[in-house]
């Protein structure tokens, strides 16, 4: 190669930017419902998750999950006596189990069915539209 020869490369960034914009449009068109379930009992939360998944699948919605999230543990120590046995205490803990379910591209019928769902007591549900 001569010192006078120049090598030029065409920028590919325009093509990549267009592909990114197309992917972003596709993702924006997809609607997603994110459901978080909280409960103190792991058996009840699994029943609730199964009920939600069955209802969504019955109404032809695509379901991702349930994804078990980390269990939150709160520990408490309570003194048994205030005078003689001060160092004696009882320990308690509260475990909060969590599950995450995503419903991708739900139809209106599936949304109505999920809103009218009857879940067991002791289960807290948080629904977000994304």
C-alpha positions as a Markdown table, in Angstrom:
| # | Residue | x | y | z |
|---|---|---|---|---|
| 1 | Unk | 0.0 | 0.0 | 0.0 |
| 2 | Unk | 1.1 | 3.5 | -0.7 |
| 3 | Unk | 1.2 | 6.2 | 1.8 |
| 4 | Unk | -1.1 | 8.2 | -0.5 |
| 5 | Unk | -3.9 | 5.5 | -0.5 |
| 6 | Unk | -6.6 | 6.3 | 1.9 |
| 7 | Unk | -8.9 | 3.7 | 3.4 |
| 8 | Unk | -12.4 | 5.0 | 4.1 |
| 9 | Unk | -15.1 | 3.1 | 5.9 |
| 10 | Unk | -18.7 | 4.0 | 5.6 |
| 11 | Unk | -20.5 | 4.6 | 8.9 |
| 12 | Unk | -22.8 | 1.8 | 9.9 |
| 13 | Unk | -24.4 | 3.7 | 12.7 |
| 14 | Unk | -27.4 | 4.8 | 10.6 |
| 15 | Unk | -28.4 | 1.2 | 9.9 |
| 16 | Unk | -27.9 | 0.3 | 13.6 |
| 17 | Unk | -29.9 | 3.3 | 14.8 |
| 18 | Unk | -32.8 | 2.3 | 12.4 |
| 19 | Unk | -32.8 | -1.3 | 13.7 |
| 20 | Unk | -32.9 | 0.0 | 17.4 |
| 21 | Unk | -35.8 | 2.3 | 16.6 |
| 22 | Unk | -37.7 | -0.6 | 14.9 |
| 23 | Unk | -37.1 | -2.8 | 18.0 |
| 24 | Unk | -38.3 | 0.0 | 20.3 |
| 25 | Unk | -41.5 | 0.4 | 18.3 |
| 26 | Unk | -42.2 | -3.3 | 18.5 |
| 27 | Unk | -41.6 | -3.3 | 22.3 |
| 28 | Unk | -43.8 | -0.2 | 22.6 |
| 29 | Unk | -46.6 | -1.9 | 20.7 |
| 30 | Unk | -46.5 | -4.8 | 23.1 |
| 31 | Unk | -48.6 | -4.2 | 26.2 |
| 32 | Unk | -47.6 | -6.0 | 29.4 |
| 33 | Unk | -49.3 | -6.5 | 32.8 |
| 34 | Unk | -47.0 | -7.1 | 35.7 |
| 35 | Unk | -48.6 | -8.8 | 38.7 |
| 36 | Unk | -46.8 | -9.0 | 42.1 |
| 37 | Unk | -48.2 | -11.3 | 44.7 |
| 38 | Unk | -47.3 | -11.0 | 48.4 |
| 39 | Unk | -48.3 | -13.4 | 51.2 |
| 40 | Unk | -47.1 | -14.7 | 54.5 |
| 41 | Unk | -47.8 | -18.4 | 53.7 |
| 42 | Unk | -46.1 | -20.0 | 50.7 |
| 43 | Unk | -48.9 | -22.5 | 50.0 |
| 44 | Unk | -51.5 | -19.8 | 49.7 |
| 45 | Unk | -49.3 | -17.7 | 47.4 |
| 46 | Unk | -48.7 | -20.7 | 45.1 |
| 47 | Unk | -52.5 | -21.3 | 44.9 |
| 48 | Unk | -53.1 | -17.7 | 44.0 |
| 49 | Unk | -50.3 | -17.7 | 41.3 |
| 50 | Unk | -51.8 | -20.9 | 39.8 |
| 51 | Unk | -55.3 | -19.3 | 39.7 |
| 52 | Unk | -54.0 | -16.2 | 38.0 |
| 53 | Unk | -52.0 | -18.2 | 35.4 |
| 54 | Unk | -55.0 | -20.5 | 34.7 |
| 55 | Unk | -57.3 | -17.5 | 34.2 |
| 56 | Unk | -54.9 | -15.7 | 31.9 |
| 57 | Unk | -54.2 | -18.9 | 29.8 |
| 58 | Unk | -58.0 | -19.6 | 29.6 |
| 59 | Unk | -58.4 | -16.2 | 28.0 |
| 60 | Unk | -55.6 | -16.7 | 25.4 |
| 61 | Unk | -53.0 | -14.5 | 27.0 |
| 62 | Unk | -49.3 | -15.3 | 27.1 |
| 63 | Unk | -48.0 | -15.8 | 30.6 |
| 64 | Unk | -44.4 | -15.5 | 31.9 |
| 65 | Unk | -43.8 | -16.8 | 35.4 |
| 66 | Unk | -44.4 | -17.2 | 38.2 |
| 67 | Unk | -41.0 | -16.0 | 39.2 |
| 68 | Unk | -40.2 | -16.4 | 42.9 |
| 69 | Unk | -38.7 | -13.3 | 44.3 |
| 70 | Unk | -36.5 | -13.3 | 47.4 |
| 71 | Unk | -38.4 | -13.9 | 50.7 |
| 72 | Unk | -38.3 | -10.8 | 52.9 |
| 73 | Unk | -37.6 | -11.8 | 56.6 |
| 74 | Unk | -38.2 | -9.4 | 59.4 |
| 75 | Unk | -36.8 | -10.5 | 62.8 |
| 76 | Unk | -37.9 | -9.2 | 66.2 |
| 77 | Unk | -36.5 | -9.8 | 69.7 |
| 78 | Unk | -38.8 | -9.2 | 72.6 |
| 79 | Unk | -37.6 | -9.2 | 76.2 |
| 80 | Unk | -39.4 | -11.7 | 78.4 |
| 81 | Unk | -38.9 | -9.8 | 81.6 |
| 82 | Unk | -38.0 | -6.2 | 82.4 |
| 83 | Unk | -36.5 | -6.7 | 85.8 |
| 84 | Unk | -34.9 | -9.9 | 87.0 |
| 85 | Unk | -34.2 | -11.8 | 83.7 |
| 86 | Unk | -33.3 | -8.9 | 81.4 |
| 87 | Unk | -31.1 | -10.9 | 79.1 |
| 88 | Unk | -33.8 | -13.5 | 78.4 |
| 89 | Unk | -35.7 | -12.7 | 75.2 |
| 90 | Unk | -38.0 | -14.4 | 72.6 |
| 91 | Unk | -37.3 | -14.2 | 68.9 |
| 92 | Unk | -40.0 | -13.9 | 66.2 |
| 93 | Unk | -39.8 | -13.6 | 62.5 |
| 94 | Unk | -42.2 | -12.6 | 59.7 |
| 95 | Unk | -41.6 | -14.1 | 56.3 |
| 96 | Unk | -43.1 | -12.3 | 53.3 |
| 97 | Unk | -43.1 | -14.5 | 50.2 |
| 98 | Unk | -43.3 | -12.8 | 46.8 |
| 99 | Unk | -44.1 | -14.0 | 43.2 |
| 100 | Unk | -43.9 | -12.1 | 39.9 |
| 101 | Unk | -46.1 | -12.9 | 36.9 |
| 102 | Unk | -46.0 | -11.1 | 33.6 |
| 103 | Unk | -48.8 | -11.3 | 31.1 |
| 104 | Unk | -47.7 | -10.2 | 27.6 |
| 105 | Unk | -50.2 | -8.8 | 25.1 |
| 106 | Unk | -53.4 | -9.4 | 27.1 |
| 107 | Unk | -56.7 | -9.0 | 25.4 |
| 108 | Unk | -59.6 | -7.0 | 27.0 |
| 109 | Unk | -61.4 | -10.2 | 28.0 |
| 110 | Unk | -58.3 | -11.4 | 29.9 |
| 111 | Unk | -58.0 | -8.1 | 31.7 |
| 112 | Unk | -61.6 | -8.2 | 32.8 |
| 113 | Unk | -61.2 | -11.8 | 34.0 |
| 114 | Unk | -58.2 | -10.9 | 36.1 |
| 115 | Unk | -59.9 | -7.9 | 37.7 |
| 116 | Unk | -62.9 | -10.0 | 38.8 |
| 117 | Unk | -60.7 | -12.8 | 40.2 |
| 118 | Unk | -61.4 | -14.2 | 43.6 |
| 119 | Unk | -58.2 | -15.0 | 45.4 |
| 120 | Unk | -57.7 | -16.6 | 48.9 |
| 121 | Unk | -57.5 | -14.3 | 51.9 |
| 122 | Unk | -54.1 | -13.3 | 53.1 |
| 123 | Unk | -52.8 | -12.6 | 49.6 |
| 124 | Unk | -52.0 | -9.1 | 48.5 |
| 125 | Unk | -51.9 | -8.4 | 44.7 |
| 126 | Unk | -50.2 | -5.4 | 43.0 |
| 127 | Unk | -51.1 | -5.0 | 39.3 |
| 128 | Unk | -49.2 | -2.6 | 36.9 |
| 129 | Unk | -49.8 | -1.9 | 33.3 |
| 130 | Unk | -46.6 | -1.3 | 31.3 |
